[in-house]
Amino acid sequence: MKIILANPRGFCAGVNMAIDTVDEALKIVGAPLYVYHEIVHNKHVVDRFVQEGVVFVDTIEEVPADSTVVFSAHGVSPAVRNAAKARGCTMIDATCPLVTKVHMEAIRYAKQGYKMLLVGHAGHDEVVGTVGEAPDAFTIVESPEDVERTNFGPEDKLVYLTQTTLSMDDANVIINAIKAKYPHVKEPPSEDICYATTNRQHAVRALAPAADLCIVVGSKNSSNSVRLTEISQNTGCPAYLVDDKSELDLAWFDGVGTVLITAGASAPEHLVQQIVEELIENYGGEAEDSHIVEEDVHFNLPRSLRVLQGAN
Ligand code: SF4
């Protein structure tokens, strides 16, 4: 069997930063350390931190007063920050800077009196956090049909923003519907779908046509991992999303000569390597990396963490 490893795949700069933040905060604060929402959407990463004494919470009320709380890579709304402040919590903000960029755009456009259409998935942590910056100014649109149901006039100042981890193709369908219905809509100054999402999708789009099957390593609640699966399927290459090698079904590989393996931005590389070993053990052959885009992005640890490091 030929195994093609898509490159880039796996951890992005935002996920690396968020995981390093929790590791460092654990060293300083010790267990229990409270983290608001899954630090990144990956079961293995979350399980590892739980074993080390991290307590993941879905509401700030679950965080004891005066303790330390880390905000996840997906970002939080001002209401969550205010609630943590009111409880006397020390806050460490591991929000990815590329999510923060979308928050800043939302704040700026809301101040300028714009109504905002947010192209994204209602209920996703990132979307909840972004909308929280200006709840009255946002309308979430998940499909062209959602756009059709909106009712803005030519006098409304209108702009669209996007969730960072969408499929570019899906987003463009919705953006085109927005532009068709509202020709006066303002485009954001730069693309909101992030470099890591774009590059991982580009690699799958380029490599999947040469494969018989695609395995995407990632969790089911990882938006960018689900999008990679869909993109492979859209090229005609069947694809499965698995958390790890235990979810592989060997029946998938009957008659398969070439397998493409990729990983979502929150999936650890050792899980990819375990799958490669499993396939080689069962079917022989070898794996080769196929570099489609080179990445060289790094984010510093959050300032709130560096302040805490300096105080200890
Ligand atoms: S996928 Fe993009 S936006 Fe999300 S954490 Fe990674 S770099 Fe940041």
Residues whose N, C-alpha, C, O or C-beta is under 5 A from the ligand:
A	BS01	SF4	C12 A13 G14 V15 A73 C96 L98 V99 T164 C194 A196 T197 A265
